[in-house]
Amino acid sequence: DGKTTAPAENIGFADSVNSYMPQNKNYMISPMSLKIAMAMAANGANGETQAEIIKALNIDNLNAFNSNIKDTFAIYDQAQAVQLKIANSLWQNTDFAESSYKQSFLNAMQKYYSADMTAVNNNNMLEKVNVWVSDKTNGKIKQIIDKNAVNNIEYQNILLNAVYFKGAWKDEFNANSTVKDIFTNCGKTKTETDFMNKTSYMSYGTANGVQAVKLPYQNYTYDEKTETNNIDKDVQVSMYILLADKNIQNPEQVLNSIKFDREYVQLSLPKFKVEYSEDMVPVFAKIGITKAFSFNDADFGAMLQSSQGKAITHILHKTYITVDEKGT
């Protein structure tokens, strides 16, 4: 699984991670969620351990990133037209944990990431952690850890991030135009599925043999009392659909190079649902993080009172998406 050639040096975090995702199956990652979770860990790391993490995350200045994340949370939290919620939390299994979190780390996590620490034990860790995840994703992801996490001394401390998004298209697809058609999967197998169809003026652009359309989500709510639309000026979110004859290397970089114009476009887009789960440690090891995963080399002295022999053992990543005529 994964690419055999290393990604280009000048690409961003999303493309860097994407370079090592499997080529033989559908997958879905949230670079935002991964970056926030690992940035939390970076705040608890020292020396080369921290340096490797922030370099892999493509962060120039961790303090500046912390401040920007705090501001971003505040903007998203005020959005009315779309639901865009980001939640973070810290957990400690007191039955196994040999060291408590440092107060300075807890203070930073609360200040910048709105993350509070919850003490759990073997009896309630599984339920409490999974209930938190289910609650923060509106039930779309019901479980992040399984029973193997209980009675496993590796699970002493857990840093969690959850991102939840729900948006309605600014211009819905007409359900009467949805028809069956053939979709070719990445493994070249063919599947009959429902395709949504729309022909209208859209934001469209091309670059390096890639076609792209921008499908905006609603950024306004209707106020019945005043009969006016309230615009979310600071939160304008869109889905970008990229189409090419061959595998798109570095899709984020390609997308950033495309100039979009209003064009008359015939769009046929499959309705789809994707659920994906992966331990991302092997991928992060390939993009330059090694010391954080080594019990001998990791230094999380800014996170834990006693950090000797403590390392990241798992980066559990779960994603879920549904796309239909009304939205995402």
ABEGO torsion letter per residue (X at the ends): XEBABBBBAABBAAAAAAAABBAABBBBBBAAAAAAAAAAAAAABBEAAAAAAAAAAGBABAAAAAAAAAAAAAAAAABAABBBBBBBBBBBBAAABABBBBAAAAAAAAAAAGBBBBBBBAAAAAAAAAAAAAAAAGGABABABBAAABGBAABABBBBBBBBBBBBBABBBBAAABBBBBBBBAAGBBBBBBBBBBBBBBBBBBBGGBBBBBBBBBABBBBAAAGBBBBBAABBBBBBBBBBABBBBGAAAAAAABBBBBBBBBBBBBBBBBBBBBBAAAAAAAAGBAAAABAAABBAAAABABABGBBBABBBBBBBBBBBAAEX
